[in-house]
Amino acid sequence: MPHTPRVRAPRARFRRTSAALLASAVSVCLVAASAPAVPLGVGDRLFPYLGNPGYDVASYDLSFVYSGDNSEPLRAVTTIDAWTTEDLDRINLDFAHGTVESVEVDGDPAAFRTAGEDLVITPEDSVSDDNWMRITVRHTSDPVPAEGREGGWVRTADGLAMANQADAAHLVFPCNDHPSDKAAFTVRVTAPDGLTAVANGLPAGVDRHGGTTTWTYRTRHPMATELAQVSIGRSTVLHRTGPHGLPVRDVVPTRHRKALEPWLEKTPAQIAWMERKVGRYPFETYGLLVADATTGFELETQTLSLFERELFTEPVYPAWYVESIMVHELAHQWFGDSVGPRTWSDLWLNEGHATWYEALYAEEHAGKPLRDRMKAAYAASDRWRAAGGPPAAPKPPEPGRKTGIFRPNVYDGAALALYALRQEIGRPAFERLQRAWVGRYRDATATTGDFVRLATEISGRDLDGFFQGWLYGEKTPPMPGHPDWKPQPPAKPAGPGKATGHAKPAGAAGRAAR
């Protein structure tokens, strides 16, 4: 959630002067210290152990030292400034794939242990409610994939990038790894000369010393941990100008720069197209990070979307398709990044809207009718709901496959619900709703309930019954204006596999736009 600036107050500590009170406090502390450490969470229905109660993170300061070998752990320091929301004898952070060397709370050494995928910290003194605290963790960050886990560092042909969605930021750095807790980010990366490091936000300094370079970046808007991005490699940073003087920077493998340029130069016009639909671009910069790696997906990391190089260089992908996927990740900067999901069950608000603008762009620029895509989605919708749940109540992922929530029901299935809404309230009210949504909740998080209330407000109609069926129903409701559309009967549930997030042209199987 957005953070209100506060004046930093002195830490309140529980210090006792009377011998009797001191003895009592020591007894309580011994009991607390001896109690088993347990993983906590913020109660997310799909990811019950993600995030942690008791504090609200205001900022992360991340420092990474990269040796040049992407199979060797990075040395790292993570500093977290947070505002406490309850008294804390212990502080839980999400962290699961590195070695912790030391922890400090407000400059004092603190004890720590692990529990599940949590780092459980016991400070020297309890931290009282309604106070600032600073947590400093010195640790390693391992780029070799964790066994049985997806996401985190992505090893490229010449370095590293990040793919933290949905629950993998804590495989890279200690954090409160839930989208409901947005924060400011400062990222520092030290790498050997000859490599280039880029992160979310804008450059804030370059320092060269003794054969290494330290690159610093800062965000101007709050960001969820799942949207953090760091790129290290033999890269070229290309600069151009978008609407209203917006800095547009692309990060590409230097040896592929020429082949990629015809695609990258399309971005300013795509931004202008999105602005005509929903309003001004919400961040300080934008661009594409093209990674020389095989991931099977593209990802809307904030201000710097991650793309596989082969999307642009493999001839199997038609030009209209590539451009529509570029717009999908661009649309996420409004829907999913600026306006973030309060819970992971609200994912349809991200992916449904990104899919909507992907399809609308293909209709306007490549003659691919939106109506045809939605009719096909309607035919498949009952099958998607049976396999993955309705759009706003997705089924939990299978163990070890956290990205399993990215199923067709939250992509084309959710875009289908938006199409039904446009049919129900009319195009003018629908377009006002889209603009109002990204304006009202900019830099914040929002829920499905918030969207329903805003749609009701904008349209002047009671839409509770409409949304109940389209967002939560086991069966797909009749499509307004298209009584002839019929769903196909559900097939047997498919086995485990990564869902694709968009319609694929022939020969383009296996790609997913998140």
Secondary structure, 3 states (H helix, E strand, C coil): CCCCCCCCCCCCCCCCCCHHHHHHHHHHHHHHHHCCCCCCCCCCCCCCCCCCCCEEEEEEEEEEECCCCCCCCEEEEEEEEEEECCCECCEEEECCCCCEEEEEECCEECEEEEECCEEEEECCCCECCCCEEEEEEEEEECCCCCCCCCCEEEECCCCEEEECCCCCHHHCCCECCCCCCCEEEEEEEEEECCCEEEECCEEEEEEEECCEEEEEEECCCCECHHHCCEEEECEEEEEEECHHHCEEEEEEEHHHHHHHHHHHCCHHHHHHHHHHHHCCCCCCCECEEEECCCCCEEECCCCCEEEECHHHHCCCCCHHHHHHHHHHHHHHCCECCCEEECCHHHHHHHHHHHHHHHHHHHHHHHCCCHHHHHHHHHHHHHHHHHHHCCCCCCCCCCCCCHHHHCCHHHCHHHHHHHHHHHHHHCHHHHHHHHHHHHHHCCCEEECHHHHHHHHHHHHCCCCHHHHHHHHHCCCCCCCCCCCCCCCCCCCCCCCCCCCCCCCCCCCCCCCEEC
